[in-house]
Amino acid sequence: MQCVAPGEFDGSVLRRDGPRGVLFKADWCGYCRAFEQQYAAAAAVDPAHLLVADLSDWDDPRWDDLDIVVVPTLVLFVGGTEVWRVDGVLGRGLRPDDLQALRARIAAA
């Protein structure tokens, strides 16, 4: 999976033509590790549209810049602008349905 670095959120990766789904995750999050397996399988089929951003560092500016309050979180960007988001639920994380919703929105964009 392509990892999106902090400086790329205002740069070329997310501003390319077409939609980009990003999984915001942290290495210390068990729910992230569980969901990342499903996400990686989907990203292997669609690597141009499904990316990952590692927020393992609490000092990462994307926590505040993108108002990420919980990981895992899925965000859909079109032209570098956030157009859809689903936050993980504390104590549960994300569900397979959340990934299916993201993929459907990517297909429709």
C-alpha positions as a Python dict, from the first residue, in 0.01 Angstrom:
ca = {
    (1, 'M'): (0, 0, 0),
    (2, 'Q'): (118, 349, -73),
    (3, 'C'): (176, 546, 245),
    (4, 'V'): (92, 917, 229),
    (5, 'A'): (344, 1129, 416),
    (6, 'P'): (240, 1444, 607),
    (7, 'G'): (363, 1685, 338),
    (8, 'E'): (175, 1504, 61),
    (9, 'F'): (-169, 1605, 185),
    (10, 'D'): (-125, 1942, 19),
    (11, 'G'): (78, 1800, -266),
    (12, 'S'): (73, 1573, -563),
    (13, 'V'): (-55, 1247, -415),
    (14, 'L'): (-405, 1356, -314),
    (15, 'R'): (-449, 1619, -584),
    (16, 'R'): (-419, 1375, -873),
    (17, 'D'): (-723, 1325, -1092),
    (18, 'G'): (-976, 1093, -939),
    (19, 'P'): (-1069, 990, -588),
    (20, 'R'): (-827, 875, -318),
    (21, 'G'): (-937, 678, -14),
    (22, 'V'): (-705, 702, 285),
    (23, 'L'): (-697, 478, 590),
    (24, 'F'): (-563, 673, 888),
    (25, 'K'): (-412, 423, 1131),
    (26, 'A'): (-158, 386, 1409),
    (27, 'D'): (74, 96, 1483),
    (28, 'W'): (-29, 93, 1850),
    (29, 'C'): (-400, 51, 1765),
    (30, 'G'): (-524, -308, 1769),
    (31, 'Y'): (-841, -217, 1577),
    (32, 'C'): (-622, -56, 1309),
    (33, 'R'): (-411, -369, 1272),
    (34, 'A'): (-720, -586, 1235),
    (35, 'F'): (-886, -358, 978),
    (36, 'E'): (-562, -295, 789),
    (37, 'Q'): (-556, -658, 674),
    (38, 'Q'): (-890, -614, 493),
    (39, 'Y'): (-785, -274, 361),
    (40, 'A'): (-452, -410, 231),
    (41, 'A'): (-636, -682, 38),
    (42, 'A'): (-858, -419, -125),
    (43, 'A'): (-561, -191, -193),
    (44, 'A'): (-380, -475, -370),
    (45, 'V'): (-664, -476, -622),
    (46, 'D'): (-692, -95, -645),
    (47, 'P'): (-355, 54, -539),
    (48, 'A'): (-408, 386, -720),
    (49, 'H'): (-715, 474, -516),
    (50, 'L'): (-655, 320, -171),
    (51, 'L'): (-375, 472, 37),
    (52, 'V'): (-271, 465, 401),
    (53, 'A'): (-152, 734, 642),
    (54, 'D'): (35, 629, 956),
    (55, 'L'): (-51, 845, 1258),
    (56, 'S'): (150, 643, 1511),
    (57, 'D'): (325, 961, 1624),
    (58, 'W'): (99, 1174, 1848),
    (59, 'D'): (293, 1481, 1728),
    (60, 'D'): (194, 1420, 1363),
    (61, 'P'): (23, 1743, 1248),
    (62, 'R'): (-243, 1552, 1054),
    (63, 'W'): (-424, 1467, 1380),
    (64, 'D'): (-516, 1835, 1411),
    (65, 'D'): (-496, 1948, 1047),
    (66, 'L'): (-752, 1688, 938),
    (67, 'D'): (-944, 1672, 1268),
    (68, 'I'): (-872, 1303, 1319),
    (69, 'V'): (-1003, 1215, 1665),
    (70, 'V'): (-990, 834, 1649),
    (71, 'V'): (-809, 572, 1448),
    (72, 'P'): (-886, 389, 1236),
    (73, 'T'): (-1060, 648, 1020),
    (74, 'L'): (-1141, 629, 648),
    (75, 'V'): (-1147, 949, 443),
    (76, 'L'): (-1226, 997, 75),
    (77, 'F'): (-1050, 1286, -101),
    (78, 'V'): (-1136, 1413, -447),
    (79, 'G'): (-893, 1666, -590),
    (80, 'G'): (-733, 1698, -249),
    (81, 'T'): (-1059, 1789, -74),
    (82, 'E'): (-1228, 1567, 183),
    (83, 'V'): (-1571, 1461, 57),
    (84, 'W'): (-1659, 1167, 286),
    (85, 'R'): (-1541, 1020, 616),
    (86, 'V'): (-1619, 740, 855),
    (87, 'D'): (-1453, 735, 1195),
    (88, 'G'): (-1384, 415, 1381),
    (89, 'V'): (-1602, 353, 1683),
    (90, 'L'): (-1422, 341, 2015),
    (91, 'G'): (-1408, -17, 2132),
    (92, 'R'): (-1492, -154, 1785),
    (93, 'G'): (-1295, 22, 1512),
    (94, 'L'): (-1423, 2, 1154),
    (95, 'R'): (-1636, -270, 994),
    (96, 'P'): (-1609, -437, 653),
    (97, 'D'): (-1922, -241, 554),
    (98, 'D'): (-1724, 81, 600),
    (99, 'L'): (-1465, -35, 348),
    (100, 'Q'): (-1739, -139, 107),
    (101, 'A'): (-1896, 208, 140),
    (102, 'L'): (-1563, 372, 62),
    (103, 'R'): (-1507, 154, -243),
    (104, 'A'): (-1859, 228, -370),
    (105, 'R'): (-1797, 602, -339),
    (106, 'I'): (-1465, 569, -522),
    (107, 'A'): (-1638, 380, -804),
    (108, 'A'): (-1908, 648, -827),
    (109, 'A'): (-1668, 943, -829),
}
